[in-house]
Amino acid sequence: MSTSAVAGLVLDVPALIDAATGRTEYMRALLAVMTQQGYTIAVPSTVRARAAGQLTAPAQLAELDWFCASGTVLEIPLAAADAAEIDYLAKDHFAGEAAAAHAVLATRRRGWPVIATSERAPGFRAAGAAAELLP
């Protein structure tokens, strides 16, 4: 965890999908622990939108909404002022994917690590973000 005044994590798309589907139960357990400890989970709005686009079952979309509505989750909106930086990060590290770039921006501003898959973690690390692996 971070040493900032408020500690937390930033989620990448696969981690948020895991929370909605319960595929590994890791994210649901993590939410419970983080809630108990008073930590925050940051979900960039672009990450949420991309995750929602990959979920097809109504129950999974409902779980996504429930997860994001919890008091522990902070949704980070996409600001027009950040567009150029997100575009740069997306092109340089994520083959143009804005959601991952938005997550990098959130990690940089908060000093928190991102939870990502082993396939996506190198892009986060190359962009200067600490990455923890989703099991």
N, CA, C and O atoms as a GROMACS GRO file, in nm:
protein
  540
    1MET      N    1   0.083  -0.119   0.000
    1MET     CA    2   0.000   0.000   0.000
    1MET      C    3   0.087   0.126   0.000
    1MET      O    4   0.206   0.121   0.031
    2SER      N    5   0.027   0.232  -0.034
    2SER     CA    6   0.093   0.361  -0.043
    2SER      C    7   0.120   0.418   0.095
    2SER      O    8   0.057   0.379   0.194
    3THR      N    9   0.214   0.511   0.101
    3THR     CA   10   0.241   0.580   0.227
    3THR      C   11   0.172   0.715   0.231
    3THR      O   12   0.195   0.792   0.324
    4SER      N   13   0.085   0.746   0.132
    4SER     CA   14   0.014   0.872   0.133
    4SER      C   15  -0.088   0.872   0.247
    4SER      O   16  -0.115   0.768   0.307
    5ALA      N   17  -0.144   0.991   0.277
    5ALA     CA   18  -0.237   1.006   0.388
    5ALA      C   19  -0.356   0.911   0.374
    5ALA      O   20  -0.401   0.853   0.473
    6VAL      N   21  -0.408   0.896   0.256
    6VAL     CA   22  -0.516   0.802   0.229
    6VAL      C   23  -0.456   0.692   0.142
    6VAL      O   24  -0.402   0.721   0.035
    7ALA      N   25  -0.465   0.570   0.186
    7ALA     CA   26  -0.406   0.460   0.110
    7ALA      C   27  -0.511   0.395   0.022
    7ALA      O   28  -0.630   0.393   0.053
    8GLY      N   29  -0.463   0.341  -0.090
    8GLY     CA   30  -0.557   0.276  -0.178
    8GLY      C   31  -0.492   0.208  -0.295
    8GLY      O   32  -0.370   0.196  -0.303
    9LEU      N   33  -0.577   0.164  -0.386
    9LEU     CA   34  -0.538   0.096  -0.508
    9LEU      C   35  -0.619   0.153  -0.624
    9LEU      O   36  -0.728   0.206  -0.604
   10VAL      N   37  -0.564   0.141  -0.744
   10VAL     CA   38  -0.634   0.177  -0.867
   10VAL      C   39  -0.660   0.047  -0.942
   10VAL      O   40  -0.574  -0.040  -0.947
   11LEU      N   41  -0.779   0.034  -1.001
   11LEU     CA   42  -0.810  -0.088  -1.074
   11LEU      C   43  -0.796  -0.069  -1.224
   11LEU      O   44  -0.834   0.034  -1.279
   12ASP      N   45  -0.739  -0.169  -1.288
   12ASP     CA   46  -0.737  -0.179  -1.434
   12ASP      C   47  -0.861  -0.259  -1.475
   12ASP      O   48  -0.929  -0.316  -1.391
   13VAL      N   49  -0.888  -0.262  -1.603
   13VAL     CA   50  -1.009  -0.327  -1.656
   13VAL      C   51  -1.023  -0.472  -1.610
   13VAL      O   52  -1.130  -0.508  -1.559
   14PRO      N   53  -0.922  -0.559  -1.624
   14PRO     CA   54  -0.940  -0.698  -1.583
   14PRO      C   55  -0.972  -0.712  -1.434
   14PRO      O   56  -1.047  -0.802  -1.395
   15ALA      N   57  -0.917  -0.626  -1.350
   15ALA     CA   58  -0.946  -0.633  -1.206
   15ALA      C   59  -1.091  -0.596  -1.178
   15ALA      O   60  -1.156  -0.657  -1.094
   16LEU      N   61  -1.141  -0.496  -1.249
   16LEU     CA   62  -1.280  -0.456  -1.230
   16LEU      C   63  -1.375  -0.564  -1.284
   16LEU      O   64  -1.479  -0.591  -1.224
   17ILE      N   65  -1.339  -0.625  -1.394
   17ILE     CA   66  -1.420  -0.736  -1.447
   17ILE      C   67  -1.421  -0.852  -1.347
   17ILE      O   68  -1.525  -0.915  -1.328
   18ASP      N   69  -1.308  -0.880  -1.284
   18ASP     CA   70  -1.301  -0.985  -1.183
   18ASP      C   71  -1.394  -0.952  -1.067
   18ASP      O   72  -1.460  -1.041  -1.012
   19ALA      N   73  -1.400  -0.825  -1.029
   19ALA     CA   74  -1.490  -0.786  -0.920
   19ALA      C   75  -1.636  -0.810  -0.959
   19ALA      O   76  -1.716  -0.854  -0.875
   20ALA      N   77  -1.671  -0.784  -1.084
   20ALA     CA   78  -1.809  -0.800  -1.129
   20ALA      C   79  -1.849  -0.946  -1.150
   20ALA      O   80  -1.964  -0.983  -1.129
   21THR      N   81  -1.753  -1.027  -1.191
   21THR     CA   82  -1.786  -1.167  -1.224
   21THR      C   83  -1.756  -1.262  -1.109
   21THR      O   84  -1.812  -1.372  -1.103
   22GLY      N   85  -1.667  -1.222  -1.018
   22GLY     CA   86  -1.628  -1.312  -0.910
   22GLY      C   87  -1.543  -1.428  -0.958
   22GLY      O   88  -1.534  -1.531  -0.891
   23ARG      N   89  -1.480  -1.412  -1.075
   23ARG     CA   90  -1.402  -1.520  -1.136
   23ARG      C   91  -1.301  -1.579  -1.037
   23ARG      O   92  -1.294  -1.701  -1.023
   24THR      N   93  -1.225  -1.495  -0.969
   24THR     CA   94  -1.126  -1.546  -0.874
   24THR      C   95  -1.166  -1.522  -0.729
   24THR      O   96  -1.104  -1.578  -0.638
   25GLU      N   97  -1.267  -1.441  -0.705
   25GLU     CA   98  -1.309  -1.397  -0.572
   25GLU      C   99  -1.208  -1.303  -0.508
   25GLU      O  100  -1.234  -1.248  -0.400
   26TYR      N  101  -1.093  -1.283  -0.572
   26TYR     CA  102  -0.989  -1.197  -0.516
   26TYR      C  103  -1.038  -1.055  -0.495
   26TYR      O  104  -1.021  -0.999  -0.386
   27MET      N  105  -1.099  -0.996  -0.597
   27MET     CA  106  -1.139  -0.856  -0.587
   27MET      C  107  -1.250  -0.837  -0.485
   27MET      O  108  -1.253  -0.736  -0.414
   28ARG      N  109  -1.341  -0.931  -0.476
   28ARG     CA  110  -1.448  -0.919  -0.376
   28ARG      C  111  -1.392  -0.929  -0.236
   28ARG      O  112  -1.434  -0.856  -0.146
   29ALA      N  113  -1.298  -1.019  -0.216
   29ALA     CA  114  -1.233  -1.030  -0.085
   29ALA      C  115  -1.152  -0.904  -0.055
   29ALA      O  116  -1.152  -0.855   0.058
   30LEU      N  117  -1.084  -0.853  -0.156
   30LEU     CA  118  -1.005  -0.731  -0.138
   30LEU      C  119  -1.095  -0.613  -0.100
   30LEU      O  120  -1.059  -0.534  -0.013
   31LEU      N  121  -1.211  -0.602  -0.164
   31LEU     CA  122  -1.303  -0.494  -0.129
   31LEU      C  123  -1.344  -0.504   0.017
   31LEU      O  124  -1.351  -0.404   0.087
   32ALA      N  125  -1.372  -0.624   0.063
   32ALA     CA  126  -1.412  -0.643   0.202
   32ALA      C  127  -1.300  -0.599   0.298
   32ALA      O  128  -1.325  -0.529   0.396
   33VAL      N  129  -1.178  -0.642   0.268
   33VAL     CA  130  -1.064  -0.606   0.354
   33VAL      C  131  -1.038  -0.455   0.350
   33VAL      O  132  -1.016  -0.393   0.453
   34MET      N  133  -1.041  -0.399   0.230
   34MET     CA  134  -1.012  -0.256   0.218
   34MET      C  135  -1.120  -0.173   0.286
   34MET      O  136  -1.089  -0.068   0.344
   35THR      N  137  -1.244  -0.217   0.280
   35THR     CA  138  -1.352  -0.147   0.350
   35THR      C  139  -1.327  -0.152   0.500
   35THR      O  140  -1.341  -0.051   0.569
   36GLN      N  141  -1.292  -0.268   0.549
   36GLN     CA  142  -1.267  -0.285   0.693
   36GLN      C  143  -1.150  -0.199   0.740
   36GLN      O  144  -1.152  -0.145   0.850
   37GLN      N  145  -1.047  -0.185   0.656
   37GLN     CA  146  -0.928  -0.110   0.693
   37GLN      C  147  -0.938   0.039   0.662
   37GLN      O  148  -0.850   0.116   0.702
   38GLY      N  149  -1.043   0.080   0.591
   38GLY     CA  150  -1.060   0.221   0.558
   38GLY      C  151  -0.981   0.268   0.438
   38GLY      O  152  -0.956   0.388   0.423
   39TYR      N  153  -0.942   0.177   0.351
   39TYR     CA  154  -0.870   0.213   0.229
   39TYR      C  155  -0.968   0.245   0.116
   39TYR      O  156  -1.087   0.218   0.126
   40THR      N  157  -0.915   0.301   0.009
   40THR     CA  158  -0.996   0.341  -0.105
   40THR      C  159  -0.954   0.264  -0.229
   40THR      O  160  -0.836   0.234  -0.249
   41ILE      N  161  -1.052   0.231  -0.313
   41ILE     CA  162  -1.027   0.171  -0.443
   41ILE      C  163  -1.068   0.274  -0.547
   41ILE      O  164  -1.184   0.316  -0.550
   42ALA      N  165  -0.974   0.315  -0.632
   42ALA     CA  166  -1.003   0.413  -0.737
   42ALA      C  167  -1.034   0.339  -0.867
   42ALA      O  168  -0.961   0.249  -0.909
   43VAL      N  169  -1.144   0.380  -0.930
   43VAL     CA  170  -1.185   0.323  -1.059
   43VAL      C  171  -1.200   0.438  -1.158
   43VAL      O  172  -1.299   0.512  -1.151
   44PRO      N  173  -1.105   0.455  -1.250
   44PRO     CA  174  -1.122   0.558  -1.352
   44PRO      C  175  -1.249   0.530  -1.433
   44PRO      O  176  -1.281   0.414  -1.462
   45SER      N  177  -1.321   0.634  -1.470
   45SER     CA  178  -1.448   0.618  -1.543
   45SER      C  179  -1.428   0.543  -1.674
   45SER      O  180  -1.516   0.469  -1.716
   46THR      N  181  -1.316   0.562  -1.738
   46THR     CA  182  -1.290   0.491  -1.865
   46THR      C  183  -1.270   0.341  -1.841
   46THR      O  184  -1.306   0.259  -1.925
   47VAL      N  185  -1.212   0.306  -1.727
   47VAL     CA  186  -1.196   0.164  -1.690
   47VAL      C  187  -1.333   0.103  -1.668
   47VAL      O  188  -1.360  -0.008  -1.714
   48ARG      N  189  -1.420   0.175  -1.598
   48ARG     CA  190  -1.555   0.124  -1.574
   48ARG      C  191  -1.630   0.105  -1.707
   48ARG      O  192  -1.696   0.003  -1.727
   49ALA      N  193  -1.621   0.202  -1.795
   49ALA     CA  194  -1.691   0.194  -1.923
   49ALA      C  195  -1.640   0.076  -2.006
   49ALA      O  196  -1.719   0.003  -2.065
   50ARG      N  197  -1.510   0.058  -2.009
   50ARG     CA  198  -1.453  -0.054  -2.087
   50ARG      C  199  -1.492  -0.188  -2.026
   50ARG      O  200  -1.524  -0.282  -2.098
   51ALA      N  201  -1.490  -0.197  -1.892
   51ALA     CA  202  -1.531  -0.321  -1.826
   51ALA      C  203  -1.678  -0.350  -1.856
   51ALA      O  204  -1.713  -0.464  -1.887
   52ALA      N  205  -1.763  -0.250  -1.847
   52ALA     CA  206  -1.906  -0.269  -1.875
   52ALA      C  207  -1.927  -0.317  -2.018
   52ALA      O  208  -2.016  -0.398  -2.044
   53GLY      N  209  -1.846  -0.268  -2.109
   53GLY     CA  210  -1.857  -0.309  -2.249
   53GLY      C  211  -1.818  -0.454  -2.273
   53GLY      O  212  -1.855  -0.512  -2.374
   54GLN      N  213  -1.743  -0.511  -2.179
   54GLN     CA  214  -1.699  -0.650  -2.194
   54GLN      C  215  -1.787  -0.748  -2.118
   54GLN      O  216  -1.772  -0.870  -2.132
   55LEU      N  217  -1.880  -0.697  -2.038
   55LEU     CA  218  -1.971  -0.782  -1.963
   55LEU      C  219  -2.103  -0.794  -2.041
   55LEU      O  220  -2.154  -0.695  -2.093
   56THR      N  221  -2.156  -0.915  -2.048
   56THR     CA  222  -2.278  -0.934  -2.126
   56THR      C  223  -2.399  -0.970  -2.041
   56THR      O  224  -2.512  -0.935  -2.077
   57ALA      N  225  -2.377  -1.037  -1.931
   57ALA     CA  226  -2.490  -1.081  -1.848
   57ALA      C  227  -2.542  -0.965  -1.762
   57ALA      O  228  -2.463  -0.892  -1.702
   58PRO      N  229  -2.673  -0.949  -1.756
   58PRO     CA  230  -2.729  -0.844  -1.669
   58PRO      C  231  -2.684  -0.856  -1.523
   58PRO      O  232  -2.663  -0.754  -1.457
   59ALA      N  233  -2.668  -0.978  -1.475
   59ALA     CA  234  -2.624  -0.996  -1.336
   59ALA      C  235  -2.482  -0.943  -1.316
   59ALA      O  236  -2.450  -0.887  -1.211
   60GLN      N  237  -2.396  -0.960  -1.416
   60GLN     CA  238  -2.259  -0.909  -1.406
   60GLN      C  239  -2.258  -0.756  -1.408
   60GLN      O  240  -2.183  -0.693  -1.335
   61LEU      N  241  -2.342  -0.698  -1.492
   61LEU     CA  242  -2.351  -0.551  -1.497
   61LEU      C  243  -2.406  -0.497  -1.364
   61LEU      O  244  -2.362  -0.392  -1.317
   62ALA      N  245  -2.500  -0.569  -1.304
   62ALA     CA  246  -2.552  -0.529  -1.173
   62ALA      C  247  -2.443  -0.538  -1.066
   62ALA      O  248  -2.433  -0.450  -0.980
   63GLU      N  249  -2.362  -0.644  -1.073
   63GLU     CA  250  -2.251  -0.658  -0.978
   63GLU      C  251  -2.149  -0.545  -0.997
   63GLU      O  252  -2.094  -0.493  -0.900
   64LEU      N  253  -2.124  -0.509  -1.122
   64LEU     CA  254  -2.032  -0.398  -1.150
   64LEU      C  255  -2.085  -0.270  -1.086
   64LEU      O  256  -2.010  -0.198  -1.020
   65ASP      N  257  -2.213  -0.242  -1.105
   65ASP     CA  258  -2.272  -0.123  -1.045
   65ASP      C  259  -2.266  -0.128  -0.893
   65ASP      O  260  -2.236  -0.027  -0.828
   66TRP      N  261  -2.294  -0.246  -0.835
   66TRP     CA  262  -2.289  -0.261  -0.690
   66TRP      C  263  -2.147  -0.235  -0.639
   66TRP      O  264  -2.127  -0.161  -0.542
   67PHE      N  265  -2.049  -0.296  -0.704
   67PHE     CA  266  -1.910  -0.279  -0.663
   67PHE      C  267  -1.870  -0.132  -0.667
   67PHE      O  268  -1.812  -0.080  -0.572
   68CYS      N  269  -1.903  -0.064  -0.777
   68CYS     CA  270  -1.863   0.076  -0.794
   68CYS      C  271  -1.940   0.170  -0.702
   68CYS      O  272  -1.894   0.281  -0.674
   69ALA      N  273  -2.056   0.127  -0.654
   69ALA     CA  274  -2.136   0.211  -0.564
   69ALA      C  275  -2.096   0.196  -0.418
   69ALA      O  276  -2.146   0.269  -0.332
   70SER      N  277  -2.007   0.104  -0.389
   70SER     CA  278  -1.967   0.085  -0.249
   70SER      C  279  -1.892   0.209  -0.201
   70SER      O  280  -1.828   0.279  -0.279
   71GLY      N  281  -1.902   0.234  -0.074
   71GLY     CA  282  -1.839   0.353  -0.016
   71GLY      C  283  -1.688   0.354  -0.026
   71GLY      O  284  -1.626   0.459  -0.009
   72THR      N  285  -1.628   0.240  -0.051
   72THR     CA  286  -1.483   0.229  -0.062
   72THR      C  287  -1.432   0.268  -0.200
   72THR      O  288  -1.315   0.302  -0.215
   73VAL      N  289  -1.519   0.264  -0.300
   73VAL     CA  290  -1.479   0.289  -0.438
   73VAL      C  291  -1.500   0.436  -0.474
   73VAL      O  292  -1.607   0.493  -0.452
   74LEU      N  293  -1.396   0.494  -0.531
   74LEU     CA  294  -1.398   0.631  -0.579
   74LEU      C  295  -1.386   0.627  -0.731
   74LEU      O  296  -1.283   0.584  -0.784
   75GLU      N  297  -1.491   0.670  -0.801
   75GLU     CA  298  -1.484   0.673  -0.947
   75GLU      C  299  -1.420   0.805  -0.989
   75GLU      O  300  -1.461   0.912  -0.945
   76ILE      N  301  -1.319   0.795  -1.074
   76ILE     CA  302  -1.244   0.912  -1.118
   76ILE      C  303  -1.290   0.951  -1.259
   76ILE      O  304  -1.269   0.876  -1.354
   77PRO      N  305  -1.352   1.067  -1.271
   77PRO     CA  306  -1.401   1.108  -1.403
   77PRO      C  307  -1.286   1.144  -1.497
   77PRO      O  308  -1.176   1.179  -1.454
   78LEU      N  309  -1.315   1.136  -1.625
   78LEU     CA  310  -1.220   1.178  -1.727
   78LEU      C  311  -1.234   1.328  -1.744
   78LEU      O  312  -1.342   1.378  -1.777
   79ALA      N  313  -1.127   1.400  -1.722
   79ALA     CA  314  -1.129   1.546  -1.734
   79ALA      C  315  -1.072   1.588  -1.869
   79ALA      O  316  -0.974   1.530  -1.916
   80ALA      N  317  -1.134   1.687  -1.929
   80ALA     CA  318  -1.087   1.738  -2.059
   80ALA      C  319  -0.941   1.783  -2.050
   80ALA      O  320  -0.866   1.770  -2.146
   81ALA      N  321  -0.903   1.837  -1.935
   81ALA     CA  322  -0.766   1.886  -1.917
   81ALA      C  323  -0.663   1.773  -1.922
   81ALA      O  324  -0.544   1.798  -1.943
   82ASP      N  325  -0.708   1.650  -1.903
   82ASP     CA  326  -0.616   1.535  -1.902
   82ASP      C  327  -0.607   1.464  -2.037
   82ASP      O  328  -0.531   1.369  -2.052
   83ALA      N  329  -0.684   1.509  -2.134
   83ALA     CA  330  -0.694   1.438  -2.262
   83ALA      C  331  -0.560   1.419  -2.332
   83ALA      O  332  -0.530   1.309  -2.380
   84ALA      N  333  -0.479   1.523  -2.337
   84ALA     CA  334  -0.351   1.512  -2.408
   84ALA      C  335  -0.257   1.413  -2.339
   84ALA      O  336  -0.191   1.333  -2.405
   85GLU      N  337  -0.251   1.419  -2.207
   85GLU     CA  338  -0.164   1.328  -2.133
   85GLU      C  339  -0.212   1.183  -2.145
   85GLU      O  340  -0.130   1.092  -2.161
   86ILE      N  341  -0.342   1.162  -2.139
   86ILE     CA  342  -0.396   1.028  -2.154
   86ILE      C  343  -0.370   0.976  -2.294
   86ILE      O  344  -0.334   0.859  -2.312
   87ASP      N  345  -0.386   1.062  -2.394
   87ASP     CA  346  -0.359   1.022  -2.532
   87ASP      C  347  -0.212   0.981  -2.549
   87ASP      O  348  -0.182   0.880  -2.613
   88TYR      N  349  -0.123   1.059  -2.492
   88TYR     CA  350   0.021   1.029  -2.498
   88TYR      C  351   0.051   0.895  -2.431
   88TYR      O  352   0.119   0.810  -2.489
   89LEU      N  353   0.000   0.875  -2.310
   89LEU     CA  354   0.025   0.749  -2.238
   89LEU      C  355  -0.034   0.630  -2.313
   89LEU      O  356   0.028   0.524  -2.323
   90ALA      N  357  -0.154   0.649  -2.367
   90ALA     CA  358  -0.220   0.540  -2.439
   90ALA      C  359  -0.139   0.499  -2.561
   90ALA      O  360  -0.118   0.380  -2.584
   91LYS      N  361  -0.093   0.595  -2.637
   91LYS     CA  362  -0.017   0.565  -2.758
   91LYS      C  363   0.119   0.505  -2.726
   91LYS      O  364   0.164   0.413  -2.795
   92ASP      N  365   0.186   0.556  -2.622
   92ASP     CA  366   0.321   0.510  -2.591
   92ASP      C  367   0.329   0.376  -2.518
   92ASP      O  368   0.428   0.304  -2.530
   93HIS      N  369   0.223   0.342  -2.442
   93HIS     CA  370   0.235   0.224  -2.355
   93HIS      C  371   0.124   0.120  -2.371
   93HIS      O  372   0.140   0.007  -2.325
   94PHE      N  373   0.011   0.156  -2.434
   94PHE     CA  374  -0.103   0.065  -2.433
   94PHE      C  375  -0.173   0.053  -2.568
   94PHE      O  376  -0.294   0.030  -2.574
   95ALA      N  377  -0.100   0.067  -2.676
   95ALA     CA  378  -0.155   0.051  -2.811
   95ALA      C  379  -0.282   0.134  -2.830
   95ALA      O  380  -0.376   0.091  -2.897
   96GLY      N  381  -0.283   0.252  -2.772
   96GLY     CA  382  -0.396   0.344  -2.789
   96GLY      C  383  -0.509   0.329  -2.692
   96GLY      O  384  -0.609   0.401  -2.704
   97GLU      N  385  -0.500   0.240  -2.596
   97GLU     CA  386  -0.611   0.217  -2.502
   97GLU      C  387  -0.617   0.325  -2.394
   97GLU      O  388  -0.528   0.335  -2.309
   98ALA      N  389  -0.722   0.405  -2.398
   98ALA     CA  390  -0.737   0.517  -2.305
   98ALA      C  391  -0.764   0.472  -2.162
   98ALA      O  392  -0.721   0.540  -2.068
   99ALA      N  393  -0.834   0.360  -2.143
   99ALA     CA  394  -0.866   0.316  -2.007
   99ALA      C  395  -0.740   0.288  -1.926
   99ALA      O  396  -0.728   0.331  -1.811
  100ALA      N  397  -0.646   0.216  -1.985
  100ALA     CA  398  -0.522   0.186  -1.914
  100ALA      C  399  -0.443   0.315  -1.888
  100ALA      O  400  -0.386   0.331  -1.780
  101ALA      N  401  -0.441   0.405  -1.984
  101ALA     CA  402  -0.371   0.533  -1.966
  101ALA      C  403  -0.436   0.615  -1.855
  101ALA      O  404  -0.365   0.680  -1.778
  102HIS      N  405  -0.568   0.614  -1.847
  102HIS     CA  406  -0.638   0.685  -1.741
  102HIS      C  407  -0.602   0.625  -1.605
  102HIS      O  408  -0.587   0.698  -1.507
  103ALA      N  409  -0.589   0.493  -1.599
  103ALA     CA  410  -0.548   0.427  -1.475
  103ALA      C  411  -0.406   0.470  -1.435
  103ALA      O  412  -0.379   0.491  -1.317
  104VAL      N  413  -0.316   0.482  -1.533
  104VAL     CA  414  -0.180   0.530  -1.503
  104VAL      C  415  -0.185   0.669  -1.443
  104VAL      O  416  -0.118   0.696  -1.343
  105LEU      N  417  -0.263   0.756  -1.502
  105LEU     CA  418  -0.274   0.892  -1.452
  105LEU      C  419  -0.323   0.892  -1.307
  105LEU      O  420  -0.273   0.968  -1.224
  106ALA      N  421  -0.420   0.806  -1.278
  106ALA     CA  422  -0.471   0.796  -1.140
  106ALA      C  423  -0.363   0.746  -1.044
  106ALA      O  424  -0.354   0.795  -0.932
  107THR      N  425  -0.283   0.650  -1.087
  107THR     CA  426  -0.177   0.598  -0.999
  107THR      C  427  -0.072   0.705  -0.972
  107THR      O  428  -0.023   0.718  -0.860
  108ARG      N  429  -0.039   0.779  -1.075
  108ARG     CA  430   0.062   0.885  -1.058
  108ARG      C  431   0.014   0.994  -0.962
  108ARG      O  432   0.090   1.041  -0.877
  109ARG      N  433  -0.110   1.032  -0.975
  109ARG     CA  434  -0.162   1.143  -0.893
  109ARG      C  435  -0.185   1.103  -0.749
  109ARG      O  436  -0.176   1.187  -0.659
  110ARG      N  437  -0.214   0.977  -0.725
  110ARG     CA  438  -0.243   0.933  -0.588
  110ARG      C  439  -0.126   0.861  -0.522
  110ARG      O  440  -0.123   0.847  -0.400
  111GLY      N  441  -0.030   0.816  -0.602
  111GLY     CA  442   0.081   0.740  -0.546
  111GLY      C  443   0.040   0.600  -0.506
  111GLY      O  444   0.104   0.539  -0.420
  112TRP      N  445  -0.065   0.549  -0.567
  112TRP     CA  446  -0.115   0.415  -0.537
  112TRP      C  447  -0.080   0.320  -0.651
  112TRP      O  448  -0.067   0.364  -0.766
  113PRO      N  449  -0.064   0.192  -0.621
  113PRO     CA  450  -0.041   0.095  -0.729
  113PRO      C  451  -0.171   0.062  -0.802
  113PRO      O  452  -0.280   0.086  -0.751
  114VAL      N  453  -0.156   0.007  -0.920
  114VAL     CA  454  -0.269  -0.042  -0.999
  114VAL      C  455  -0.271  -0.193  -0.990
  114VAL      O  456  -0.166  -0.257  -0.986
  115ILE      N  457  -0.391  -0.251  -0.986
  115ILE     CA  458  -0.402  -0.397  -0.993
  115ILE      C  459  -0.427  -0.432  -1.139
  115ILE      O  460  -0.525  -0.390  -1.199
  116ALA      N  461  -0.335  -0.511  -1.194
  116ALA     CA  462  -0.339  -0.544  -1.337
  116ALA      C  463  -0.303  -0.691  -1.355
  116ALA      O  464  -0.254  -0.756  -1.263
  117THR      N  465  -0.327  -0.742  -1.474
  117THR     CA  466  -0.287  -0.878  -1.507
  117THR      C  467  -0.138  -0.880  -1.540
  117THR      O  468  -0.077  -0.775  -1.565
  118SER      N  469  -0.080  -0.998  -1.540
  118SER     CA  470   0.062  -1.009  -1.572
  118SER      C  471   0.090  -0.965  -1.716
  118SER      O  472   0.200  -0.918  -1.746
  119GLU      N  473  -0.009  -0.978  -1.805
  119GLU     CA  474   0.008  -0.936  -1.943
  119GLU      C  475   0.011  -0.783  -1.956
  119GLU      O  476   0.080  -0.728  -2.042
  120ARG      N  477  -0.065  -0.715  -1.871
  120ARG     CA  478  -0.077  -0.569  -1.882
  120ARG      C  479   0.018  -0.494  -1.789
  120ARG      O  480   0.046  -0.376  -1.811
  121ALA      N  481   0.069  -0.559  -1.686
  121ALA     CA  482   0.156  -0.494  -1.588
  121ALA      C  483   0.280  -0.429  -1.650
  121ALA      O  484   0.316  -0.319  -1.608
  122PRO      N  485   0.348  -0.491  -1.749
  122PRO     CA  486   0.466  -0.425  -1.806
  122PRO      C  487   0.436  -0.287  -1.865
  122PRO      O  488   0.518  -0.197  -1.854
  123GLY      N  489   0.320  -0.270  -1.926
  123GLY     CA  490   0.283  -0.138  -1.979
  123GLY      C  491   0.268  -0.036  -1.868
  123GLY      O  492   0.310   0.079  -1.883
  124PHE      N  493   0.208  -0.077  -1.756
  124PHE     CA  494   0.194   0.014  -1.642
  124PHE      C  495   0.331   0.050  -1.586
  124PHE      O  496   0.358   0.166  -1.556
  125ARG      N  497   0.415  -0.049  -1.571
  125ARG     CA  498   0.548  -0.023  -1.515
  125ARG      C  499   0.631   0.066  -1.608
  125ARG      O  500   0.703   0.154  -1.561
  126ALA      N  501   0.621   0.043  -1.737
  126ALA     CA  502   0.694   0.126  -1.834
  126ALA      C  503   0.646   0.270  -1.830
  126ALA      O  504   0.721   0.362  -1.861
  127ALA      N  505   0.520   0.290  -1.792
  127ALA     CA  506   0.464   0.425  -1.782
  127ALA      C  507   0.491   0.488  -1.645
  127ALA      O  508   0.446   0.599  -1.618
  128GLY      N  509   0.564   0.416  -1.560
  128GLY     CA  510   0.601   0.472  -1.430
  128GLY      C  511   0.504   0.444  -1.318
  128GLY      O  512   0.508   0.510  -1.214
  129ALA      N  513   0.415   0.347  -1.337
  129ALA     CA  514   0.316   0.313  -1.234
  129ALA      C  515   0.355   0.183  -1.165
  129ALA      O  516   0.399   0.088  -1.231
  130ALA      N  517   0.339   0.178  -1.035
  130ALA     CA  518   0.358   0.053  -0.963
  130ALA      C  519   0.240  -0.036  -0.996
  130ALA      O  520   0.126   0.010  -1.000
  131ALA      N  521   0.267  -0.164  -1.020
  131ALA     CA  522   0.160  -0.258  -1.055
  131ALA      C  523   0.164  -0.381  -0.965
  131ALA      O  524   0.269  -0.443  -0.947
  132GLU      N  525   0.049  -0.414  -0.909
  132GLU     CA  526   0.033  -0.537  -0.834
  132GLU      C  527  -0.046  -0.632  -0.924
  132GLU      O  528  -0.132  -0.589  -1.001
  133LEU      N  529  -0.017  -0.760  -0.915
  133LEU     CA  530  -0.077  -0.857  -1.007
  133LEU      C  531  -0.207  -0.914  -0.955
  133LEU      O  532  -0.220  -0.951  -0.838
  134LEU      N  533  -0.304  -0.921  -1.046
  134LEU     CA  534  -0.429  -0.989  -1.022
  134LEU      C  535  -0.401  -1.138  -1.033
  134LEU      O  536  -0.342  -1.182  -1.132
  135PRO      N  537  -0.442  -1.218  -0.934
  135PRO     CA  538  -0.415  -1.362  -0.943
  135PRO      C  539  -0.485  -1.426  -1.061
  135PRO      O  540  -0.472  -1.546  -1.082
   0.00000   0.00000   0.00000
